[in-house]
Amino acid sequence: MPRRFRSLLLAAGSCVVWFPAYAQSTPASADNPHYKQAQQDIDNNDAGAAADEYEAALVADPKLADAHYELGVLYAEKLSEPIAALYHLDRFLKLAPQSPNATAARDLFNTESEAFAASLPGTSTSSALARLQLENNGLKKQAIDASHTIAQLQTQLANMQQQVADANARAASAAPTPGAPAPATVGGGGAVTGTPAPVIAPAPIVPATPAPGTATTPDAGGARSYTVKSGDSLWKIAHKMYPKDTTNGEEKIKDANKDAFANKFLKVGQVLVIPE
């Protein structure tokens, strides 16, 4: 047998082995109506409709390799769905590894794989998310502190309104009523007539109150005192007086000032006992 003829037979045999395998893995798409419609949708720049038609074509023929390839490109470049793109590109490469589009499919598969991996936790994106979460937690803490401050201000306002109401009530009771006895007058001969004037007792001497927000020096028993100022809370006072043991400091202050905490709210100007 001539060498040239034998070479032709070997080449023909290799074609017989390779070509049917490719033909079986990529069935003809010309007879699939969904595939044809998808091509028209691509021409009309309607990627979503084209993807739906390609999916329908695969339902009719799961081994339609070209439909897998087209879907991989659509999901990667038009619809931004990397997981779906990776699936269809992988199916295409398994069905038609010798296709003319195989190289492009592998390149696109690698690109989408790297982009998807970069979006997973542990990347710079997740670090940015963690930073945002920390900032959000800080804002929540500030909102809670602001709520506590507002509650304290509302309590102080209510106390001030009550003090004004009490003062008005005292003023109203002190005003003379119609028909009341006239004040005492001095008659002839120096005699006092009418109702004698009430005896006014001297005002008690009140010790000076420390300025709000200040602590006095300890007494002989080792206890100190603290005058409540606006915006104070039990935690803030304990943190100021016991900076290294705030939690136990809160309990000490509460135990030493049970009357002051009976109403659960502190008043500006209150003097608290601060144990050692």
C-alpha positions in Angstrom: 0.0 0.0 0.0 1.5 3.3 -1.0 2.5 5.6 1.9 0.5 8.5 0.7 -2.7 6.4 0.5 -2.1 5.0 4.0 -1.7 8.5 5.4 -5.0 9.5 3.8 -6.7 6.5 5.5 -5.2 7.5 8.9 -6.4 11.1 8.5 -9.8 9.9 7.4 -10.0 7.5 10.4 -9.1 10.3 12.8 -11.9 12.4 11.4 -14.3 9.5 11.8 -13.3 9.2 15.5 -13.5 13.0 16.3 -16.3 14.4 14.2 -19.2 12.2 15.5 -18.2 12.9 19.1 -18.6 16.6 18.5 -21.7 16.2 16.5 -23.4 14.2 19.3 -22.4 16.7 22.0 -23.7 19.7 20.0 -27.0 18.8 18.4 -28.1 21.0 15.5 -29.9 24.1 16.6 -31.5 25.1 13.3 -34.6 23.0 14.0 -35.2 24.4 17.5 -37.8 27.2 17.4 -36.8 28.6 20.8 -33.2 28.9 19.6 -34.3 30.8 16.5 -36.5 33.1 18.5 -33.6 33.8 20.9 -31.4 34.8 18.0 -34.1 37.3 16.9 -34.3 38.6 20.5 -30.5 39.2 20.5 -30.8 41.1 17.3 -33.5 43.2 19.0 -31.2 43.8 21.9 -33.6 42.1 24.4 -31.2 40.0 26.5 -33.9 39.0 29.0 -36.2 37.6 26.4 -33.3 35.9 24.6 -32.2 34.2 27.9 -35.8 32.9 28.4 -35.9 31.4 24.9 -32.5 29.8 25.2 -33.6 28.2 28.5 -36.7 26.9 26.7 -34.5 25.5 24.0 -32.5 23.6 26.6 -35.7 22.2 28.1 -36.5 20.7 24.7 -32.9 19.6 24.1 -30.6 19.6 27.2 -27.6 18.7 25.0 -27.9 21.8 22.8 -24.3 23.1 23.5 -24.7 26.3 21.5 -27.6 27.3 23.7 -25.4 26.8 26.8 -22.7 29.0 25.3 -25.1 31.8 24.3 -26.6 31.7 27.8 -23.2 31.8 29.4 -22.3 35.0 27.4 -25.7 36.6 28.1 -25.6 36.0 31.9 -22.0 37.2 32.1 -22.0 40.2 29.9 -25.6 41.4 29.8 -27.6 40.1 32.8 -24.8 40.2 35.5 -25.5 36.8 36.9 -22.1 35.1 37.4 -23.3 31.9 38.9 -25.7 31.2 36.0 -22.9 32.2 33.6 -20.4 29.8 35.1 -22.9 26.9 35.0 -23.8 27.3 31.3 -20.2 27.9 30.3 -19.1 24.7 32.1 -21.9 22.7 30.5 -20.9 24.0 27.1 -17.3 23.0 27.6 -18.3 19.5 28.7 -20.6 19.1 25.7 -18.4 20.6 23.1 -14.8 20.8 24.2 -13.6 21.0 20.6 -15.9 23.8 19.5 -14.5 26.9 17.9 -16.0 28.8 20.8 -14.3 26.7 23.4 -11.3 29.0 23.9 -13.6 32.1 24.3 -15.8 30.1 26.7 -12.8 29.1 28.9 -11.5 32.7 29.0 -14.9 34.0 30.0 -15.3 31.2 32.6 -12.0 32.2 34.2 -12.9 35.9 34.2 -16.3 35.2 35.8 -14.7 32.9 38.4 -12.2 35.5 39.5 -14.9 38.2 39.7 -17.2 35.9 41.7 -14.4 34.9 44.1 -13.6 38.6 44.7 -17.2 39.2 45.8 -17.0 36.5 48.5 -16.3 37.3 52.3 -12.7 37.9 53.1 -12.1 40.3 50.2 -11.9 44.1 50.3 -15.6 44.3 49.7 -16.3 42.4 52.9 -13.9 44.6 54.8 -15.8 47.7 53.6 -19.0 46.0 54.8 -17.5 45.3 58.2 -16.4 48.9 58.5 -19.9 50.1 57.7 -21.4 47.7 60.3 -19.0 49.1 62.9 -20.1 52.7 62.0 -23.7 51.6 62.1 -23.2 50.2 65.6 -21.6 53.4 66.7 -24.6 55.4 65.4 -27.0 53.1 67.2 -25.0 53.7 70.5 -25.2 57.5 70.0 -29.0 57.2 69.3 -29.5 55.2 72.6 -27.5 57.8 74.5 -29.5 60.6 72.9 -32.7 58.9 73.9 -31.5 58.6 77.5 -30.6 62.3 77.5 -34.0 63.2 76.1 -35.8 61.2 78.8 -33.8 62.9 81.5 -34.6 66.4 80.1 -38.2 65.5 79.9 -38.1 64.5 83.6 -36.4 67.7 84.5 -39.0 69.7 82.6 -41.8 67.9 84.4 -40.2 68.7 87.7 -39.8 72.3 86.8 -43.5 72.5 85.7 -44.5 70.9 89.0 -42.4 73.5 90.9 -44.1 76.3 89.0 -47.5 74.9 89.7 -46.7 74.6 93.4 -45.4 78.2 93.5 -48.6 79.4 91.8 -50.7 77.5 94.3 -48.8 79.0 97.2 -49.2 82.5 95.8 -52.9 81.9 95.3 -53.4 80.7 98.9 -51.4 83.7 100.3 -53.6 86.3 98.5 -56.3 87.9 100.7 -59.8 86.7 100.1 -62.8 89.0 100.0 -64.4 89.6 103.5 -61.2 88.6 105.3 -60.3 90.5 108.5 -58.4 93.8 108.0 -54.8 93.9 109.1 -54.1 95.1 112.6 -53.9 98.9 113.1 -52.7 101.0 116.0 -55.6 102.9 117.7 -55.7 105.7 120.1 -53.4 105.4 123.1 -51.2 102.9 121.3 -53.7 100.0 121.5 -53.5 97.4 118.8 -56.8 96.6 117.2 -57.8 94.0 114.7 -56.0 90.7 114.1 -52.5 90.7 115.4 -49.8 90.3 112.7 -48.4 86.7 112.5 -45.0 86.1 113.9 -42.4 85.3 111.2 -39.9 82.7 112.2 -36.3 83.3 111.0 -35.3 81.4 108.0 -33.2 78.3 108.7 -29.5 78.4 107.8 -29.0 76.0 104.9 -25.4 74.8 104.3 -24.0 75.8 100.8 -24.7 73.2 98.1 -21.8 72.2 95.9 -22.0 73.1 92.3 -23.7 70.5 90.1 -21.3 67.9 88.7 -18.7 68.3 91.5 -17.6 65.9 94.2 -16.7 67.0 97.7 -13.8 65.7 99.8 -14.4 62.6 101.9 -15.7 63.0 105.5 -14.3 61.2 108.5 -16.1 58.0 107.5 -14.5 57.9 104.0 -17.6 58.8 102.0 -17.8 61.5 99.4 -20.7 63.4 97.9 -21.6 64.3 94.4 -24.1 67.0 93.2 -26.1 65.9 90.1 -25.9 68.1 87.1 -27.9 68.2 83.9 -27.3 65.2 81.6 -26.0 63.0 84.4 -27.0 59.3 84.7 -26.1 56.7 87.2 -23.6 55.1 84.8 -21.9 58.5 84.0 -21.6 59.3 87.7 -20.2 55.8 88.5 -17.8 56.0 85.7 -16.6 59.4 86.9 -16.2 58.4 90.5 -15.1 54.8 89.9 -13.4 54.9 86.5 -11.7 51.5 87.0 -14.8 49.7 88.4 -17.9 51.4 86.9 -20.2 48.4 87.3 -19.6 47.9 91.0 -19.6 51.7 91.4 -23.2 51.8 90.2 -24.3 49.3 92.8 -22.4 51.2 95.6 -24.1 54.5 94.7 -27.5 52.9 94.5 -27.1 51.2 97.8 -25.9 54.4 99.5 -28.7 56.5 98.0 -31.8 54.4 98.0 -34.1 57.4 98.6 -32.7 59.3 95.7 -33.3 56.4 93.3 -36.8 55.6 94.6 -38.4 57.4 91.6 -35.8 56.0 89.2 -34.8 59.5 88.0 -32.2 61.8 89.3 -32.8 65.5 89.8 -30.4 68.3 89.1 -29.0 69.6 92.3 -29.4 66.3 94.2 -26.5 65.4 96.5 -25.5 61.8 96.4 -23.3 59.9 98.8 -20.3 58.3 97.1 -18.9 55.5 99.2 -15.3 54.6 99.1 
